[in-house]
Amino acid sequence: MSRLDSLMARGAEFLGTRYAILGGAMSWVSERNLVAAISNAGGFGVIACGAMNPELLDTEIAETKKRTDKPFGVNLITMHPQLNELIEVCGRHKVGHIVLAGGLPPSGAIDRIKATGAKLIAFAPALSLAKKLIRSGADAIVIEGMEAGGHIGPVSTSVLAQEILPHVAGDIPVFVAGGIGRGEAIAAYLEMGASGVQLGTRFVCATESIAHENFKKAFIRASARDAVPSIQIDPRLPVIPVRALKNKETERFAAKQREIAEQLDGKALEMAEAQLQIEHYWAGALRRAVIDGDVETGSVMAGQSVGMVKSEQPTAEIIAELVAEAEAALERRS
Ligand SMILES: Cc1cc2nc3c(=O)[nH]c(=O)nc-3n(C[C@H](O)[C@H](O)[C@H](O)COP(=O)(O)O)c2cc1C
């Protein structure tokens, strides 16, 4: 067994894969084709349910199963109004792993997930929350730093890894996400106690990814400093920052926030509904960019590792490259 295999053994066993590398769910991007490609290449693909309704999720899981017989997971967003029905769909398909994203799960959701027989992977943005999630029944956690693409927390991956890994990696598998573009970083987090890693940005330009050609070109052209977090313009309206490539969408989002803040002032809107509207805004803006190729006014969500995306490549090649880099890094240290 290579050093990399032994460092990944626990994560790979938990996921049922060759490598403890998750393809982080990316709304509109992580659908049947990319998910199956990642799982077929020895990683762990995760369907992004995003704003899908239960019927669409049902179809997506069935179509993914036609493309791979390897394990894959489903990512559900805690604030989805039909969360329970979505869990039920996963249960019917005997999905092995459910990843819960978007804040602490509502009461009952964890029990419902566990009752389907699925393993629960949850996002932990701080040590106290990691411990709480473990007590509540999470089987593994993902810690994701602010270098990542999409919705982000305030703390960097390297700090989260130091804060959380020494305290919980002995209890359950922990997967590190955010800013990983090469295998050397994978090796480093594994050595720090991680059971595996999760990458999103690096998989966007996979040949099997259905992301529009314009979306992929924008990734290939961009450097790390182009992937910036969205700005909160009204302190009363708590918006979770989103990291995306700089473009005209930035102004649209400011206007959207102003419009929602006015509705909140006029009591035309409750806070929970306001936050849901913001999430719908993002789903629409991301769709415009990923599917329609409108990379000017759509949201080109990307992590800082976008600077390391240099070309369109088959998924298997991306994974092989990451694995080779990690192995070489470990070799140099032995
Ligand atoms: C375009 C895009 C869309 C994303 N959509 C989601 C999502 O719907 N749900 C989610 O939990 N994470 C989402 N993410 C985060 C990824 O799952 C993953 O955790 C992240 O990309 C890892 O960091 P990296 O981009 O630095 O590799 C998204 C990321 C990107 C780049």
The ligand as a MOL file (V3000), in Angstrom:
LIG
                    3D

  0  0  0     0  0            999 V3000
M  V30 BEGIN CTAB
M  V30 COUNTS 31 33 0 0 0
M  V30 BEGIN ATOM
M  V30 1 C -19.7530 26.8330 -9.5490 0
M  V30 2 C -19.8570 26.3160 -8.1370 0
M  V30 3 C -21.0940 25.9590 -7.6170 0
M  V30 4 C -21.2040 25.4350 -6.3120 0
M  V30 5 N -22.4340 25.0440 -5.8490 0
M  V30 6 C -22.5270 24.4400 -4.6330 0
M  V30 7 C -23.7680 23.9120 -4.1840 0
M  V30 8 O -24.7760 23.9890 -4.8790 0
M  V30 9 N -23.7990 23.3130 -2.9560 0
M  V30 10 C -22.6790 23.2040 -2.1820 0
M  V30 11 O -22.7700 22.6440 -1.0890 0
M  V30 12 N -21.4840 23.6870 -2.5810 0
M  V30 13 C -21.3780 24.2820 -3.7910 0
M  V30 14 N -20.1500 24.7120 -4.2360 0
M  V30 15 C -18.9380 24.4110 -3.4190 0
M  V30 16 C -18.2880 23.0770 -3.8630 0
M  V30 17 O -19.1100 21.9890 -3.5570 0
M  V30 18 C -16.9460 22.8270 -3.1690 0
M  V30 19 O -17.1020 22.6410 -1.7900 0
M  V30 20 C -15.9630 23.9370 -3.4100 0
M  V30 21 O -15.9390 24.2490 -4.7830 0
M  V30 22 C -14.5790 23.5220 -2.9190 0
M  V30 23 O -13.6630 24.5460 -3.0400 0
M  V30 24 P -12.8240 24.8340 -4.3840 0
M  V30 25 O -13.7770 25.5230 -5.3100 0
M  V30 26 O -11.7550 25.7280 -3.9120 0
M  V30 27 O -12.3480 23.5230 -4.9010 0
M  V30 28 C -20.0320 25.2850 -5.5090 0
M  V30 29 C -18.7850 25.6710 -6.0370 0
M  V30 30 C -18.6760 26.1700 -7.3280 0
M  V30 31 C -17.3210 26.5430 -7.8730 0
M  V30 END ATOM
M  V30 BEGIN BOND
M  V30 1 1 1 2
M  V30 2 1 2 3
M  V30 3 2 2 30
M  V30 4 2 3 4
M  V30 5 1 4 5
M  V30 6 1 4 28
M  V30 7 2 5 6
M  V30 8 1 6 7
M  V30 9 1 6 13
M  V30 10 2 7 8
M  V30 11 1 7 9
M  V30 12 1 9 10
M  V30 13 2 10 11
M  V30 14 1 10 12
M  V30 15 2 12 13
M  V30 16 1 13 14
M  V30 17 1 14 15
M  V30 18 1 14 28
M  V30 19 1 15 16
M  V30 20 1 16 17
M  V30 21 1 16 18
M  V30 22 1 18 19
M  V30 23 1 18 20
M  V30 24 1 20 21
M  V30 25 1 20 22
M  V30 26 1 22 23
M  V30 27 1 23 24
M  V30 28 2 24 25
M  V30 29 1 24 26
M  V30 30 1 24 27
M  V30 31 2 28 29
M  V30 32 1 29 30
M  V30 33 1 30 31
M  V30 END BOND
M  V30 END CTAB
M  END
